[in-house]
């Protein structure tokens, strides 16, 4: 199945491909690149857990 996304370099929708993953992700690799200009993408990157924040309000 082709993945198509807007490429900011080409300024239009382009086909994305998954380059060879050197990080060992296999089929779960989040990296993609534009087949026209090779602009790199991270698709659904994992975000680090958000730190709990404590706020104090002045009385």
N, CA, C and O atoms as a CHARMM CRD file, in Angstrom:
* protein
*
  236
    1    1 UNK  N      0.84100  -1.17500   0.00000 PROA 1      0.00000
    2    1 UNK  CA     0.00000   0.00000   0.00000 PROA 1      0.00000
    3    1 UNK  C      0.88900   1.24300   0.00000 PROA 1      0.00000
    4    1 UNK  O      1.81100   1.34600   0.81000 PROA 1      0.00000
    5    2 UNK  N      0.62200   2.16700  -0.88700 PROA 2      0.00000
    6    2 UNK  CA     1.38600   3.41100  -0.97200 PROA 2      0.00000
    7    2 UNK  C      0.97900   4.35800   0.14100 PROA 2      0.00000
    8    2 UNK  O     -0.20100   4.48300   0.46900 PROA 2      0.00000
    9    3 UNK  N      1.96400   5.01800   0.71200 PROA 3      0.00000
   10    3 UNK  CA     1.69300   6.07500   1.67900 PROA 3      0.00000
   11    3 UNK  C      1.88300   7.39700   0.95300 PROA 3      0.00000
   12    3 UNK  O      2.90400   7.62500   0.30300 PROA 3      0.00000
   13    4 UNK  N      0.90300   8.25000   1.07000 PROA 4      0.00000
   14    4 UNK  CA     0.96300   9.55900   0.43200 PROA 4      0.00000
   15    4 UNK  C      0.80300  10.61100   1.51100 PROA 4      0.00000
   16    4 UNK  O     -0.06700  10.50400   2.37600 PROA 4      0.00000
   17    5 UNK  N      1.64900  11.63100   1.45400 PROA 5      0.00000
   18    5 UNK  CA     1.58100  12.71900   2.42600 PROA 5      0.00000
   19    5 UNK  C      2.04500  14.00900   1.75200 PROA 5      0.00000
   20    5 UNK  O      2.71400  13.98800   0.71900 PROA 5      0.00000
   21    6 UNK  N      1.67200  15.12500   2.36400 PROA 6      0.00000
   22    6 UNK  CA     2.09300  16.42300   1.86000 PROA 6      0.00000
   23    6 UNK  C      3.58000  16.59600   2.11700 PROA 6      0.00000
   24    6 UNK  O      4.04100  16.40900   3.24300 PROA 6      0.00000
   25    7 UNK  N      4.32700  16.94700   1.09400 PROA 7      0.00000
   26    7 UNK  CA     5.75200  17.20600   1.22000 PROA 7      0.00000
   27    7 UNK  C      5.97300  18.71400   1.21100 PROA 7      0.00000
   28    7 UNK  O      5.64600  19.37500   0.22500 PROA 7      0.00000
   29    8 UNK  N      6.52000  19.26500   2.28500 PROA 8      0.00000
   30    8 UNK  CA     6.73500  20.71400   2.33400 PROA 8      0.00000
   31    8 UNK  C      7.80100  21.19400   1.35400 PROA 8      0.00000
   32    8 UNK  O      7.80200  22.36200   0.96500 PROA 8      0.00000
   33    9 UNK  N      8.69800  20.31500   0.95500 PROA 9      0.00000
   34    9 UNK  CA     9.73000  20.70400  -0.00800 PROA 9      0.00000
   35    9 UNK  C      9.15800  20.75600  -1.41800 PROA 9      0.00000
   36    9 UNK  O      9.40000  21.71100  -2.15500 PROA 9      0.00000
   37   10 UNK  N      8.39300  19.72000  -1.79700 PROA 10     0.00000
   38   10 UNK  CA     7.77700  19.66700  -3.13100 PROA 10     0.00000
   39   10 UNK  C      6.51200  20.52400  -3.20900 PROA 10     0.00000
   40   10 UNK  O      6.06200  20.88600  -4.29600 PROA 10     0.00000
   41   11 UNK  N      5.94400  20.84300  -2.04000 PROA 11     0.00000
   42   11 UNK  CA     4.71600  21.63300  -1.92500 PROA 11     0.00000
   43   11 UNK  C      3.51900  20.97700  -2.59400 PROA 11     0.00000
   44   11 UNK  O      2.68000  21.64500  -3.19800 PROA 11     0.00000
   45   12 UNK  N      3.45700  19.66300  -2.47700 PROA 12     0.00000
   46   12 UNK  CA     2.32600  18.89500  -2.98700 PROA 12     0.00000
   47   12 UNK  C      2.33900  17.51600  -2.34600 PROA 12     0.00000
   48   12 UNK  O      3.31000  17.15500  -1.68000 PROA 12     0.00000
   49   13 UNK  N      1.28000  16.74200  -2.53500 PROA 13     0.00000
   50   13 UNK  CA     1.25600  15.37900  -2.02800 PROA 13     0.00000
   51   13 UNK  C      2.20700  14.51500  -2.83600 PROA 13     0.00000
   52   13 UNK  O      2.25700  14.59500  -4.06300 PROA 13     0.00000
   53   14 UNK  N      2.95800  13.69100  -2.12800 PROA 14     0.00000
   54   14 UNK  CA     3.93900  12.80600  -2.76600 PROA 14     0.00000
   55   14 UNK  C      3.88200  11.42100  -2.12900 PROA 14     0.00000
   56   14 UNK  O      3.38900  11.26100  -1.01300 PROA 14     0.00000
   57   15 UNK  N      4.38300  10.44100  -2.83700 PROA 15     0.00000
   58   15 UNK  CA     4.48600   9.08500  -2.31900 PROA 15     0.00000
   59   15 UNK  C      5.68600   9.02400  -1.37600 PROA 15     0.00000
   60   15 UNK  O      6.75900   9.54500  -1.67700 PROA 15     0.00000
   61   16 UNK  N      5.47700   8.37000  -0.21600 PROA 16     0.00000
   62   16 UNK  CA     6.55500   8.18100   0.74000 PROA 16     0.00000
   63   16 UNK  C      7.03300   6.73600   0.66500 PROA 16     0.00000
   64   16 UNK  O      6.26800   5.83000   0.33200 PROA 16     0.00000
   65   17 UNK  N      8.30000   6.53800   0.97800 PROA 17     0.00000
   66   17 UNK  CA     8.82000   5.18300   1.06400 PROA 17     0.00000
   67   17 UNK  C      9.56500   5.02700   2.37900 PROA 17     0.00000
   68   17 UNK  O     10.02600   6.00700   2.96600 PROA 17     0.00000
   69   18 UNK  N      9.67800   3.80000   2.83000 PROA 18     0.00000
   70   18 UNK  CA    10.40800   3.49900   4.05700 PROA 18     0.00000
   71   18 UNK  C     11.83800   3.12900   3.68200 PROA 18     0.00000
   72   18 UNK  O     12.05700   2.11000   3.02700 PROA 18     0.00000
   73   19 UNK  N     12.81100   3.93900   4.08600 PROA 19     0.00000
   74   19 UNK  CA    14.19900   3.58700   3.80300 PROA 19     0.00000
   75   19 UNK  C     14.62000   2.39100   4.67000 PROA 19     0.00000
   76   19 UNK  O     13.91100   2.02200   5.60600 PROA 19     0.00000
   77   20 UNK  N     15.73800   1.81000   4.36500 PROA 20     0.00000
   78   20 UNK  CA    16.25300   0.70200   5.16700 PROA 20     0.00000
   79   20 UNK  C     16.45600   1.17800   6.59900 PROA 20     0.00000
   80   20 UNK  O     17.13800   2.17600   6.83400 PROA 20     0.00000
   81   21 UNK  N     15.87000   0.47300   7.55100 PROA 21     0.00000
   82   21 UNK  CA    15.96300   0.86300   8.95700 PROA 21     0.00000
   83   21 UNK  C     17.25300   0.33000   9.55500 PROA 21     0.00000
   84   21 UNK  O     17.49200  -0.87700   9.56800 PROA 21     0.00000
   85   22 UNK  N     18.06800   1.22800  10.04400 PROA 22     0.00000
   86   22 UNK  CA    19.33400   0.84300  10.66500 PROA 22     0.00000
   87   22 UNK  C     19.23600   0.81500  12.18500 PROA 22     0.00000
   88   22 UNK  O     20.22400   0.56000  12.87400 PROA 22     0.00000
   89   23 UNK  N     18.02900   1.08200  12.70700 PROA 23     0.00000
   90   23 UNK  CA    17.83400   1.10400  14.15400 PROA 23     0.00000
   91   23 UNK  C     17.18100  -0.16200  14.68200 PROA 23     0.00000
   92   23 UNK  O     16.94500  -0.27900  15.88500 PROA 23     0.00000
   93   24 UNK  N     16.88600  -1.11200  13.80000 PROA 24     0.00000
   94   24 UNK  CA    16.30300  -2.37400  14.22800 PROA 24     0.00000
   95   24 UNK  C     14.80600  -2.35600  14.46500 PROA 24     0.00000
   96   24 UNK  O     14.28600  -3.25800  15.12200 PROA 24     0.00000
   97   25 UNK  N     14.08700  -1.35400  13.95100 PROA 25     0.00000
   98   25 UNK  CA    12.63400  -1.28500  14.13900 PROA 25     0.00000
   99   25 UNK  C     11.87700  -2.27900  13.25900 PROA 25     0.00000
  100   25 UNK  O     10.75800  -2.66900  13.59000 PROA 25     0.00000
  101   26 UNK  N     12.46600  -2.68400  12.16400 PROA 26     0.00000
  102   26 UNK  CA    11.77000  -3.58300  11.24300 PROA 26     0.00000
  103   26 UNK  C     10.57200  -2.88400  10.62100 PROA 26     0.00000
  104   26 UNK  O     10.67000  -1.73500  10.19100 PROA 26     0.00000
  105   27 UNK  N      9.42200  -3.59300  10.57400 PROA 27     0.00000
  106   27 UNK  CA     8.21400  -3.02500   9.96800 PROA 27     0.00000
  107   27 UNK  C      7.60500  -1.89800  10.79300 PROA 27     0.00000
  108   27 UNK  O      6.72700  -1.18800  10.30400 PROA 27     0.00000
  109   28 UNK  N      8.05300  -1.71900  12.03700 PROA 28     0.00000
  110   28 UNK  CA     7.53200  -0.65300  12.89300 PROA 28     0.00000
  111   28 UNK  C      8.33600   0.63400  12.78800 PROA 28     0.00000
  112   28 UNK  O      8.10500   1.56100  13.56400 PROA 28     0.00000
  113   29 UNK  N      9.26500   0.71700  11.86100 PROA 29     0.00000
  114   29 UNK  CA    10.11500   1.88400  11.72500 PROA 29     0.00000
  115   29 UNK  C      9.27500   3.12300  11.38600 PROA 29     0.00000
  116   29 UNK  O      8.47100   3.08200  10.45500 PROA 29     0.00000
  117   30 UNK  N      9.45200   4.22800  12.13200 PROA 30     0.00000
  118   30 UNK  CA     8.66700   5.42900  11.88200 PROA 30     0.00000
  119   30 UNK  C      9.23600   6.32700  10.77500 PROA 30     0.00000
  120   30 UNK  O      8.63300   7.34800  10.44300 PROA 30     0.00000
  121   31 UNK  N     10.37100   5.96300  10.20900 PROA 31     0.00000
  122   31 UNK  CA    11.00900   6.82800   9.21500 PROA 31     0.00000
  123   31 UNK  C     10.42700   6.60400   7.82200 PROA 31     0.00000
  124   31 UNK  O     10.17100   5.47500   7.40400 PROA 31     0.00000
  125   32 UNK  N     10.23200   7.70700   7.12900 PROA 32     0.00000
  126   32 UNK  CA     9.78800   7.67700   5.73100 PROA 32     0.00000
  127   32 UNK  C     10.55100   8.77300   5.00300 PROA 32     0.00000
  128   32 UNK  O     11.13500   9.65600   5.63200 PROA 32     0.00000
  129   33 UNK  N     10.54400   8.71600   3.68500 PROA 33     0.00000
  130   33 UNK  CA    11.12600   9.80200   2.90400 PROA 33     0.00000
  131   33 UNK  C     10.32000   9.98100   1.62400 PROA 33     0.00000
  132   33 UNK  O      9.71800   9.03700   1.11200 PROA 33     0.00000
  133   34 UNK  N     10.32100  11.20500   1.12100 PROA 34     0.00000
  134   34 UNK  CA     9.64600  11.54200  -0.12600 PROA 34     0.00000
  135   34 UNK  C     10.39900  10.87100  -1.26500 PROA 34     0.00000
  136   34 UNK  O     11.62500  10.95400  -1.33300 PROA 34     0.00000
  137   35 UNK  N      9.67100  10.20400  -2.16200 PROA 35     0.00000
  138   35 UNK  CA    10.32200   9.52500  -3.28100 PROA 35     0.00000
  139   35 UNK  C     10.78900  10.49300  -4.35300 PROA 35     0.00000
  140   35 UNK  O     11.55000  10.10400  -5.23900 PROA 35     0.00000
  141   36 UNK  N     10.35300  11.74300  -4.29400 PROA 36     0.00000
  142   36 UNK  CA    10.75900  12.73100  -5.28600 PROA 36     0.00000
  143   36 UNK  C     12.00600  13.50700  -4.85400 PROA 36     0.00000
  144   36 UNK  O     12.95400  13.65300  -5.62600 PROA 36     0.00000
  145   37 UNK  N     11.99500  14.00300  -3.60400 PROA 37     0.00000
  146   37 UNK  CA    13.09700  14.87600  -3.16800 PROA 37     0.00000
  147   37 UNK  C     13.88600  14.34000  -1.98100 PROA 37     0.00000
  148   37 UNK  O     14.90500  14.92200  -1.60900 PROA 37     0.00000
  149   38 UNK  N     13.43700  13.24600  -1.38200 PROA 38     0.00000
  150   38 UNK  CA    14.08800  12.58600  -0.24700 PROA 38     0.00000
  151   38 UNK  C     13.96000  13.34900   1.07500 PROA 38     0.00000
  152   38 UNK  O     14.73800  13.10000   1.99600 PROA 38     0.00000
  153   39 UNK  N     13.00400  14.26900   1.19000 PROA 39     0.00000
  154   39 UNK  CA    12.75000  14.90800   2.47300 PROA 39     0.00000
  155   39 UNK  C     12.38000  13.83100   3.48300 PROA 39     0.00000
  156   39 UNK  O     11.56400  12.95800   3.18700 PROA 39     0.00000
  157   40 UNK  N     12.97100  13.88400   4.67100 PROA 40     0.00000
  158   40 UNK  CA    12.75700  12.86400   5.69500 PROA 40     0.00000
  159   40 UNK  C     11.52700  13.18000   6.54200 PROA 40     0.00000
  160   40 UNK  O     11.21900  14.34600   6.79000 PROA 40     0.00000
  161   41 UNK  N     10.82700  12.13700   6.98300 PROA 41     0.00000
  162   41 UNK  CA     9.64300  12.23700   7.82500 PROA 41     0.00000
  163   41 UNK  C      9.75400  11.25300   8.96800 PROA 41     0.00000
  164   41 UNK  O     10.38100  10.20200   8.83300 PROA 41     0.00000
  165   42 UNK  N      9.15000  11.59000  10.08900 PROA 42     0.00000
  166   42 UNK  CA     8.89000  10.63300  11.16100 PROA 42     0.00000
  167   42 UNK  C      7.37500  10.49700  11.23000 PROA 42     0.00000
  168   42 UNK  O      6.66600  11.47800  11.45500 PROA 42     0.00000
  169   43 UNK  N      6.89200   9.29600  11.03800 PROA 43     0.00000
  170   43 UNK  CA     5.45800   9.04800  11.03600 PROA 43     0.00000
  171   43 UNK  C      5.06100   8.52100  12.40000 PROA 43     0.00000
  172   43 UNK  O      5.57200   7.48900  12.83500 PROA 43     0.00000
  173   44 UNK  N      4.15200   9.21400  13.08900 PROA 44     0.00000
  174   44 UNK  CA     3.71900   8.83400  14.42600 PROA 44     0.00000
  175   44 UNK  C      4.89400   8.55900  15.35100 PROA 44     0.00000
  176   44 UNK  O      4.98800   7.46600  15.91000 PROA 44     0.00000
  177   45 UNK  N      5.79200   9.52500  15.52700 PROA 45     0.00000
  178   45 UNK  CA     6.93100   9.27700  16.41600 PROA 45     0.00000
  179   45 UNK  C      6.46800   9.08100  17.85700 PROA 45     0.00000
  180   45 UNK  O      5.49600   9.69600  18.29500 PROA 45     0.00000
  181   46 UNK  N      7.15100   8.24700  18.56500 PROA 46     0.00000
  182   46 UNK  CA     6.84600   8.04200  19.98500 PROA 46     0.00000
  183   46 UNK  C      7.28700   9.27700  20.75200 PROA 46     0.00000
  184   46 UNK  O      8.41200   9.74900  20.58800 PROA 46     0.00000
  185   47 UNK  N      6.41300   9.79100  21.57800 PROA 47     0.00000
  186   47 UNK  CA     6.73500  10.96700  22.37600 PROA 47     0.00000
  187   47 UNK  C      7.14800  10.53100  23.77700 PROA 47     0.00000
  188   47 UNK  O      6.60100   9.56800  24.31400 PROA 47     0.00000
  189   48 UNK  N      8.11000  11.23500  24.37100 PROA 48     0.00000
  190   48 UNK  CA     8.51000  10.86800  25.73400 PROA 48     0.00000
  191   48 UNK  C      7.36400  11.13500  26.69800 PROA 48     0.00000
  192   48 UNK  O      6.52900  12.00100  26.43500 PROA 48     0.00000
  193   49 UNK  N      7.30700  10.41000  27.80700 PROA 49     0.00000
  194   49 UNK  CA     6.23700  10.64600  28.78100 PROA 49     0.00000
  195   49 UNK  C      6.29300  12.07100  29.29900 PROA 49     0.00000
  196   49 UNK  O      7.37100  12.62700  29.50800 PROA 49     0.00000
  197   50 UNK  N      5.15200  12.64200  29.49700 PROA 50     0.00000
  198   50 UNK  CA     5.07100  14.01700  29.97600 PROA 50     0.00000
  199   50 UNK  C      5.29700  14.04200  31.48200 PROA 50     0.00000
  200   50 UNK  O      4.69500  13.26700  32.22500 PROA 50     0.00000
  201   51 UNK  N      6.16100  14.93200  31.91400 PROA 51     0.00000
  202   51 UNK  CA     6.46600  15.05900  33.34600 PROA 51     0.00000
  203   51 UNK  C      5.26000  15.67300  34.06000 PROA 51     0.00000
  204   51 UNK  O      4.60400  16.57600  33.54100 PROA 51     0.00000
  205   52 UNK  N      4.99200  15.17100  35.23700 PROA 52     0.00000
  206   52 UNK  CA     3.92300  15.74500  36.05000 PROA 52     0.00000
  207   52 UNK  C      4.32700  17.14300  36.48400 PROA 52     0.00000
  208   52 UNK  O      5.46200  17.36800  36.90400 PROA 52     0.00000
  209   53 UNK  N      3.41500  18.05900  36.38300 PROA 53     0.00000
  210   53 UNK  CA     3.70300  19.43400  36.77800 PROA 53     0.00000
  211   53 UNK  C      2.82000  19.81000  37.95200 PROA 53     0.00000
  212   53 UNK  O      1.62800  19.50300  37.98000 PROA 53     0.00000
  213   54 UNK  N      3.41500  20.46900  38.90300 PROA 54     0.00000
  214   54 UNK  CA     2.67100  20.97500  40.03800 PROA 54     0.00000
  215   54 UNK  C      2.67300  22.48600  39.94100 PROA 54     0.00000
  216   54 UNK  O      3.73000  23.10900  39.84700 PROA 54     0.00000
  217   55 UNK  N      1.50500  23.06600  39.96200 PROA 55     0.00000
  218   55 UNK  CA     1.42100  24.53000  39.88900 PROA 55     0.00000
  219   55 UNK  C      0.87800  25.06200  41.20900 PROA 55     0.00000
  220   55 UNK  O      0.01200  24.45100  41.83600 PROA 55     0.00000
  221   56 UNK  N      1.39400  26.18700  41.60800 PROA 56     0.00000
  222   56 UNK  CA     0.92500  26.83400  42.82600 PROA 56     0.00000
  223   56 UNK  C      0.30700  28.16500  42.43100 PROA 56     0.00000
  224   56 UNK  O      0.83400  28.90700  41.60300 PROA 56     0.00000
  225   57 UNK  N     -0.79400  28.42700  43.03600 PROA 57     0.00000
  226   57 UNK  CA    -1.45700  29.68500  42.77400 PROA 57     0.00000
  227   57 UNK  C     -1.32700  30.59000  44.00300 PROA 57     0.00000
  228   57 UNK  O     -1.43900  30.15000  45.14700 PROA 57     0.00000
  229   58 UNK  N     -1.09100  31.84800  43.72000 PROA 58     0.00000
  230   58 UNK  CA    -0.99600  32.81600  44.81200 PROA 58     0.00000
  231   58 UNK  C     -2.39000  33.00300  45.41200 PROA 58     0.00000
  232   58 UNK  O     -3.38200  33.08000  44.68700 PROA 58     0.00000
  233   59 UNK  N     -2.45300  33.07400  46.73500 PROA 59     0.00000
  234   59 UNK  CA    -3.74400  33.23200  47.41100 PROA 59     0.00000
  235   59 UNK  C     -4.19600  34.67200  47.41900 PROA 59     0.00000
  236   59 UNK  O     -5.26300  34.98100  47.94800 PROA 59     0.00000
